Amino acid sequence: MTTMFAGTALSIALVVSANAVETPRSAVLARDLAAALTAKGLDAIATQYPNQPDRFVAALYFAGGQLLVVDARHPSAETIHARLQHQQFRDAYLDLQGTTDRASRWFLQDMSADGLCGGRNQAADILYQGAGTPVVFDGDWRKHDLSEKEYSEKWSATEQQYDRLLELLLVQAGRS
């Protein structure tokens, strides 16, 4: 009986531990950004990258739904700076989406504003990077003709970048 109880407790601990590992940091950051935007009555936010005067990040949020995040260089940094100064965040987002510098563009569709999809229990998210083929994150690497390792590496790199962008946007949301 004691052995069975200890085995059950160990199984529960392993499940709790595995679930804790599966929750991406972006899940907390995306939720926090959505809450900050909602509290301020904003549907968009944008900011400049630190120490990179021509690179910006912006997000468009649909309450209860998607969080669209774009990171790009813009050929008219002065235009984006003016938009930021006047808190025209939606316009800055649209300008970055339409940038002619497509090679620098990184765009993530966080379909449920719940962080980068870490498994099949979440809505799939899609990354568009430069002129490359879109990458779908839905927890099913086989469906995308990738090895588990390739998928995991792409997911980790995207998660790291998404975390950084969400952090920058949260700082800006605190200022606005």
N, C-alpha and C positions, 0 to 999 in steps of 0.2 A: 504494500500500500504506500509506504513512504517513497519507495523507488518510483512508483507510478506518479505520485504527486510531484516529485522532483523532476521527473521527465516532462510532465505537463508544464510545470513552471518554466523549465528550460525552453520548451517549445514556444511558449507564450513570449518569453523574453527575446528569443530569436526573431519572432514575427514582429514584435514591437521595434526591435533594433533595425530590422530590414526595412520596415516602413519609414522609420526616421531617416535612414540613409536615402531613401527614394524621394523624399520631399526636397525639391531643388530650392536653393536660396532665392531664386527668382520668384518663386511662389509668394514668399513673404514680401519681397520688394514690390512686385506687381500689385499685390493687394494693398500695400501701404500707399503706393502712388495713386491707385484708383480712389482710395479713401481721401487722400489729400486733395485730389482734383475735385471730387464731389463736394467736399467741405468748403472749398473755395469757389464753387460754382463754375469751374473751368471744364472744358472738354478737350483742351490741348495744353501742352507745355513744351518749351524749347529752351535750349541753352547752348552756349559755346563750349567746346572742348577746352580744358585747361591747357594753356601754352600752345594752342594751335588756332591762330586767328581766322583761318578759313574753313574750319571743321566744326560741325554742329550736330546736335542730336535733338530730335523732337518726337513727341508722342501725341497721338490722337486717341481719345478714349470714348467709347460708346458705353454709357452706363449699363451695367448688368451684362455687358457683352465683351466686345473686342478691345484690345489694346494694341495699337499699331505703332511701332517704333522704327524710326529711320535715323540713320547715322550717315552723314555724307559731307564731302567738301562742296562748297558752292563757289562758282566763279565770281559772284558779286557779294563778297562777304559784307560789304557796307550795307547792302539791302537787308541782309539777315540781322546784322547788328541793330539797324534802325527798327526792325520789327520787334526784336527782343526788348529794346529800350521802351517801346510803346506797348509792350505786352500783347503784341499781335501774334500769339503763339500758333494759332491755326494757320495763319498766312505763312509763317515761317515753316511749319510742317509741310504745307503744300509746295512751297518753293523748294524745299529739300527733296521732296518726292519727284519734282520735275527737273532736278539738276541735270545739266548736260554732262557732268563728270560721273557717268554711270559706273566707271571702274571703282570709284570710291564709295559707292552706295551700298549700304548694309540695311536691309529692311526685314523686320520680323512681324509676322501676323500672329499675335498671341490671341488665339480665337476665343478664349473665355476669360482673358485677363487674369489668368491663374498661374502664371509663370510658364517656363518652357516645359512642354509635355514630357513627363518623366515615365510614362507608361500608358498602357492601353485603357486605363480608367479615366483618362482625360481627353478633351478634344484635341485633335491634331493641331500642331502649329507649323507654320511654313516660313522658311528663311530664303530670301532672295539676296544674293551677294554678288555684286558686280554684274557681269554679263553671264555668269554661270547658271547652270541648271538649278531650279529651286530644290531645296532640301526639305522634305516633309518629316517632322518629328511626331511619331505616333506610337513609338515603342515596338514597331514591327520591322526590324532591319531586313528580314528576308523578303518582304514585299517590295523593298526598294533595291534589291540586288546588291546588298552590302553584307559584309561579314559583321558579326556582332562587334568585333573590335573596331572596324571602320566606323560603324554607326555610333559606337560609344565615344570614339575620338571626336567625331563631328559634333555630337551632342555636348560633350564637355567643353569644347572650344566655343560653341555657341552660347552655352550657359554662362561661361566666364564673361564673354562680351556683353551679353544681355544684363548680367548683374551690374557690370560697370556702367552701362548706359542708364539703367534704372536708378542707380545711386546718384548719378549726375542730375537726372531729372527730379529726383526727390529733393535734392539740395535747392534746385531752382524753385520747386513748388513751395518750399518753406520760405522763400524770399518774396514770392508773388502775393 
